[in-house]
Amino acid sequence: MIGNILKFGWRNIWRNKRRTLLTVTAIAFGVTSIVFAKAYFNGIMDSAMESMVKTELGHIKIADKEYMRLERIMPKEHLVTGIPTLLKSLSQVEGITHVVEKLKMNVLLSHGSTNEPGLAVGIHPDDADQTFDLSKAIVKGKYYSESGLELIIGKGLAEELDVTVNDELLLVTTDINYSTYALPFKIVGIFETGFRYMDRHQLFIPLSKAQEMLDCPDSAHEVIIFIDSPYNSRQVAARIQDILDRQNPGNSLLIQPWEENDFVKGSIPLYRQVYGKIYGLIMLIVALVILNTMLMTVMERYHEIGVIKALGMKDREISTMILTEAFYIGAIGSLAGGAIGGALAAYTEKTGLNMIAIVGEKIWNEMDIPIPFFGQVLYPDFTWNTLLGSIAFGVIVALIAVIYPAIKSARMKPVEAFRSQLKV
């Protein structure tokens, strides 16, 4: 009997192809939205963390405790001193793959009669390239070198200053003794990373020149450490702390694993919570669309169900038939939606989503979000778990949607079904 009901249910959904195709389309659209939304939100968070680690946090950051406490205003005088000695100590720690020294300072940029504030980052060119491929972001000119007064500047900042390659730019700042210091640099390259904040506010200069401008030889604001296994950062940080404490008890250095960063502990969970609520709202809307569509699909067949009951089909068989039809329609729509959503997510995972094309160039140019990982191109993160979960969601909601009308249909007498006017 079950076999007959399965065959009958399959044939029955194609008796009214228009109704079935409309229902399948609604489910497919909903599942497509769920798959892509989940991949998109996952991609935003993953790319945010990856960019933060590469550009700001590393796996472990060493800095003066006061500098970390006042990091937002970047106090120049709180430094990690004796860098050569520190690097020698770090060489004793297993698992470290790369160490980056970095100085940051707010500067006034002057070209002709134009002046603009900017953030100068002093870093060895090789370090900047190894950690976040800065040389690949050069859109005009060439990459800078450690020797000479050379710099590369963000495209947005260059446009604000109306400068280009080979122009001279005067950098004015105060050193750690609060004396004014100025150096003329030659612009050798313009970069565009796609990260709005970096491109509009930052420039990179040789570390030695940054140390000269701040009058702090062999010093840095931050020492960024990369290790072979990022999730061992706490253990490696503890080993570094132990070595430094033994060498210099009572030192003022803070060794911070990336998991302990305030942004990672505070903002990232908040963003995940916000995206989770948005995703939940999308799922709710999709569920309501599927529920409404499936409910109407059964209700408009009450007359047909009355005929079937009059021919002798039992209540249980009618309920089973309706649930079977709902499973077929839900499966077809969910598989189609999963295929479309999965293909779209997988494709954009490779090509990325251009935010300028989505929000418009005018709005994008007016945006000035002070986070370095907010990029022009965002990449979804497509996983099989997302795909399978979305397909299962579509099928389950389709089945839940017809439980009530299936029970009501089974209990109706044929004469009530003939008189029914789509009332639940």
N, C-alpha and C positions, 0 to 999 in steps of 0.2 A: 504493500500500500504506500509506504514512504517513497519508494521508487517512482510510483505513478504520480504522486503529488509533486515530486521534484521535476518530473518531465512536464506535468501540467502547468506548474508555476513558471517554468522557462518559456513554454509556448505562450502562456497567458500574457506575459509582459510585452510580447511583440504583437499582440492583437491590436493595441493602440500605440503604434510606433511614435507618434507625435508626443503623446503624453510621457512615454518612457524616455524619449530622448531629452525632453525638457527637464525631467527629473534628474536624469543622469548628468546633464550639463550643469545643473545647480550644484549637485554634489561635487562634481569634478572641479568647478570653480572654487568651491569652498576649500577642498583639500589642497588645491594648488596654492591658495593664499596661505594656508597653514604651513605648508612645506617651505615656501619661499620666505615667509616672515620669520620662521624659526631659524633658518639658515642665515638670514640677514642679521638678526639680533646676535646670534652666536659669532658671526664674522666681525661685527662691531667690537664686541668685547675682546675677542682674541687678538684682533689687530691693534686694539688700544693697548693691551698688556704687552704685546711684542714690541710696539713702538716705544712705549715707556721704558722698557728694559734696555732697549738699544740706545736710546737717545739721552735718558735721564738717570735711570736707576742702576743699570747693570744688574748683576746678581747679588753683589755686595757693595755697599758704599761706605767709604771711610771719610769722615769729615769731623771738624771740631764740633763739640756739642752745642756751643753757642751759635755756630753757623747753621746747624740743623734746626735749632729752635727759631732762628730768625731768617730762615731760608727765603721766605717770600720777598724780603727786602735786600737779600744778598749782601750781608755785611762784609766789607772787603778785608777787615783786619783780622777776622777769625780764620786762620789758615792751618793747613797741614804742613808743617815745616820738616826740613830734613828728609826730603823725598828720596835721595840716594840710599840713605840708611833704611828707610821704610821698605823700599823695593828689595833690598838685600834680605830683610826679615821675611818679606812675603815669599821669597824664593824657597824658603824652608817648608812652605805649606803645599801639600799635595792637592792636586785637582784644579789649581789655578791655571787657566789657559792664556789669559791676557789681562794686562793692567793699563788703565788709561788715567792720565793726569789731566785735570781740567781747571781752568780759571774762568770766572765769569765776572763781568763788570758792566755796569750801565755807563754808556758813553754818549757824548753829544757829537753827532756827525755833521761836518761842515763841508759844503761844496759851493764855492762862489758865495752867493747871498742866501743860499738855502741851508737851513739847519733842521735836523731831525734827531730825536732820541733813538737809541738802538741798544741792543744787547750784544756785546762783543764776547765771544767764547774763545779763549786761548786753549788750543789743543794741538798736539802733534798731528800733521796731515795724515800720516799713516794710521794713527789711532782712530781718527774720525772716519777714515775710509774703511778700516777693518770692522768697526762696530756697526755703522749704519750706511755703508756704501755711498758716502758723500760725493765722491768723484763722479759717480754715475748720474748725480742730480745736476751736474753742470750743463746749462743750456746755452751758455755763451762764454767764450774765452776758454781758459784752462784752469786746472786745479792749482791750488797754491802750494808753496814749498816752505820748509822750515827756515831757510835762509832768506834774508832780505825782508823789506817792508812790503809784503804782499798780503792781500786779503781776498776772500770771496764773500759775496753779499747776496742776500735773498732777493728774488726778482721783485717782489712787492715793495720792499724797502728801496731798492734801486730806482723803481719808478717814482716813489715819493720824493727821492732826492734828485731825480732827473739825471742820473749818472749811468755810465756804461763802462765797458771794458777799456782799460788804459787811462781812465780818469783818476785824478788824485783826490783822496778823501782824507780830511783831517779828523783824527779821533782825539777827543778831549775828555779827560776824566780826572779824578783825584786819586792819589795813591793811598797806601795804608796809613800814611802820616798826614793825610788830608791836604797835601800840596797838589796844586794843579799840574797836570802833565799832559802834553800833547805830542802826537807823532803823526806825520803824513804817511799814508799808505797808498800804494797803487792797487787799483782794482784789477785783478787778473782774471776773475771769473764771476759769473752770475749763476746762482743755483735756484732750482725750483724742486723742492722735495715733494710738493703736494700737501704738506702740512701747513695750514694757513698761518699759524702763529710764527713758525720758523721763517717762512718766506717773507713775512711782513715786518719782522722785528730783529732778526739775527744776522750776524756776520761772523766769520771765522778768521782768526789771525793765528800766526805761529805762537806756540806756548812761550817761547823765549821772549818774544816781544811783549806779551801780556805780563810776564814777570817783570820786565823792565818798566813797563808803564805803572805797575802797582808797587814797584820797588820791593819785590819779594823773591829773590833768587832761591832756587831749589825748593819752591813752595807751590801749593795748589789749594784751591778751595775744596775740591773733591778728588778722591782717588777711587775710580770705578773699577771693580774687579769682576771678571767673567770666569766662570768655572765650567768644568766639563759636564756636570750634572746639576742643573738649576735648582732641583728640589732638595739638594744637599746644602743649600746656602746657610741654613742655621748652624749646621755642624761645622762647616768651614769657617764661618764667622766666629764661632766659639774658639776654634783653634787659633785664629788670628788674634783674637782678644787675649788669649792666654799668653801668646808669644810677646805681644806688645806690653802687657802688664808686667811680665818678668823683666823685660828690658828697661822699661820706664814706668815704675809704679806710680799710680796717681795721674797718668796722662789724661788729657782732656779730649781724647779722640772717641768718637762714637763709631762702632762697626755695626752697620745696619743691613741685615738681609733684605732682599726685595719684598718678602712677605710682610715685613714689619713696617714698611713705609706707610705713612699716614694716608696717602692717597689710595694705596692698595687695600688697606684695612677699612677705610671709611667710605670713600667715594665709589670704588668698584662694586662692593655689595649693594650700595644704594642704586647704582645704575642697573645692576642685574635685577633688582627688585622692581624698578620702574619698567624695564623692558619685559619682565615677567608679567606684570599687570597688563601691559599693552597686548602682549601675546595672549593672555587669558581672555581679554576683551574680544580679540579677533576670533578666538575659538568659540566664544559664546555667540557672537554674531553668526558665525558659520553654522553652529549647532541649531540656532533658531531658524535659519534659512532652510536647512535640511529637514528639521522637524515640520515646518510649515508645508514644505513641498511634499513630503511623504504623507502627511496627514491628509492633505487635499487629494492626493493620488488615490488613497483608499476611500475617502468619503464620497467622491464622485462616482464610485463603483458600487454603491449600495444597491442600486436596482439590479445590477449584474449579479451581485452576491445573493439577492433574493431569488433570482432564477435558479442559481446553483443549489440553494437550499431546497427549493421546491422540487428539484430533481432528485433529492435524497441524500445530499452530502451532509455528513455529520458536523456538529459544532467544532469538535477538535480538529477535524480535517480542514475546515475552513480557516481556523486560526493558523494551523500549520502552513496552509497554502499562502496566506497573506504574509506570514513571516518569511517564507521561502522566497516569495517575490521580492520582498524588501531586501533580503540578503543579496539576491542577484543584482538588483538595481544599485544597492549600496556598494557592492563589490566592483561592479563595472565602473561606476562613477568615481569611486575612490582610487581604483587602479589607474584610470585615465588621468585623474587629477594628480596622483602621485607621479605618473610618468611625465606629465607636463611640468609640474612644479620641480621635480627632481632634475629634469633636463635644463630648466631655466636657472636653477640654483647652481648646478654644475657648470653651466656655461659662464655665468657671471662670476663664479668663483675664480675662473681663469682671466676673464677680461676686466672684472671690477665694475662698480657702478659709479659713474661720473656724477658727482654731486652738483656740478655746475649745470649739467644738462637737466638734472632733476629739479633743482630749486630756481634755476635761472641765474644768468651771469650778474644781473643787477643786485639781486639779494645776496649772492655769494660774495660780491665785492664789498658789501656793507657789513658782512659778518666779520667779527674780530674776537673769536673765542680763544681765551688765553690758555689753551691746552695744546701741547705740541703734537699730540697724536691725532688731532682732528684733521683728517686728510681730505684732499680733493677726490680721491678714489677710494671707495670702500669695497672690501671683498667679502661676500658671504662665505659661510663655512658649512658646506653640505656634508651630512653624514647619513649613513644607512639607518641609524636609529631614528633620526628625524623622519625619514621617508616611511619606514615601517610603522612608526607610531602614528603618523598622520593618516595613513591608509586604514589602520585599525580603528582610529577615531571616527572616520567617515562611515565605516561599516556598522560600528556599534551604535552610533547616533541614528542611522537609518533604521536599525532594528528597534531601538527604543521608541522611535517616533510612531511605529505602527502597533505597538503593544496594546494601547488603549482601543484604537479603532478595530483591531483584530478581535479583541474580546467582545466589544460591542456588536460587531458584525455577526460573530458566532452566536450571540444570545438573541439576536433579532429574529422575529418570526418573518417568514417570507412576505406576508401582507404588509408588515411594518417597513420592510426594505423597499417594497414597491411604492409606498407612500412617502418615503424619506425625501426630504428636500435639503440635504447636506447639513443637517443639524447634528451636533455631537451630543 
